[in-house]
Amino acid sequence: MAKQQSDNQSNKKSNKQFNYDLLLKRMKVHRHSQTTLSELMEISRATLNAKMNSRIPFTQKDIISICRILEISNDEVGDYFFHEESDGKR
């Protein structure tokens, strides 16, 4: 029973929707599409797209890589990766 509750809580956490509009703007400033960014990250474009649409979560490795590529400082990470969607949009 406790295991099932724990699994349900994990699933609820992974269903959070994040807004990556600021990240998309930063990509444009640095002239990167999902294709070019995914190539530099050494992941498929489909995987990056799934991450940016909150279907699968970004890993720490992903976040570090994107921050390096897009010159995002440690102080800005939360603004780019942890801005939750409001009203269930996206």
Secondary structure as GFF3:
##gff-version 3
##sequence-region A 1 90
A	DSSP	alpha_helix	2	14	.	.	.	ID=ss1
A	DSSP	alpha_helix	21	29	.	.	.	ID=ss2
A	DSSP	alpha_helix	34	41	.	.	.	ID=ss3
A	DSSP	alpha_helix	45	52	.	.	.	ID=ss4
A	DSSP	alpha_helix	60	70	.	.	.	ID=ss5
A	DSSP	three_ten_helix	74	76	.	.	.	ID=ss6
A	DSSP	alpha_helix	77	81	.	.	.	ID=ss7
###
